[in-house]
């Protein structure tokens, strides 16, 4: 009567991108070693992605009519690899408004082949780094990660992006007129703007209606639509109504 024998293939593993190890197993219940010839072990699948592959390790042997052979296949696991000293660094920042977009940055050191991804707040992951241009963009928190197929994901602390208002100044020129004349055109000088026109509707006005002869301090002011990208300091001008004369 044929004898029952078992070939038990050992489970095995490797890290992603490594070569397959030498597969092994155990021959059980043979009368003598070599009754099944030289037993060899192999993998029946060609997958190389990270994961566990059940019962893909099997055995090849020389058939022997004296045995009924049961092969107990083994599992094979491809594990996530890591690169020693691989590091992800990310940077954000605060910038004084200059009209330009300022973005987060991520950089992987000591490793190649990684793709850096960014996520602003609770948004979606993207390879395009989020940026801020205006003060009203607020403080943006950016998460950063780097991935490479088969390798450990690299992460780092989130960074923030912020635009700070730029200082600007308006100096309103002093002005004067003679009694009973119409007001002149008031003028002034603006400094610190990134581009002309950032203070929409800028005009110069007199804030009082007095028409008596006299000096009126700081009644000449600037009117404009506020721009959150600027902290505007205004230096008001003095208006003088001078005593008039009549020729002859």
TAFEN-V816653 format. One line per field, one symbol per residue. ss: DSSP state (~ for helix, > for strand, _ for the rest). A space follows every 50 residues. Layout:
BEGIN
ss: ???
END
This chain:
BEGIN
ss: __>>>>>>>__>>>>_________>>>>___________>>>>_______ >>>>>>>>>>______>>>>>>_>>>>>>_>_____>>>>>_>>>>____ _>>_>>>>>_____>>>>>>_____>____>>__~~~__>>>>>>>>___ >__>>___>>>>>>_>>>>>>>__>>>>_________>>>>_________ __>>>>_______>>>>>>>>>>______>>>>>>_>>>>>>______
END
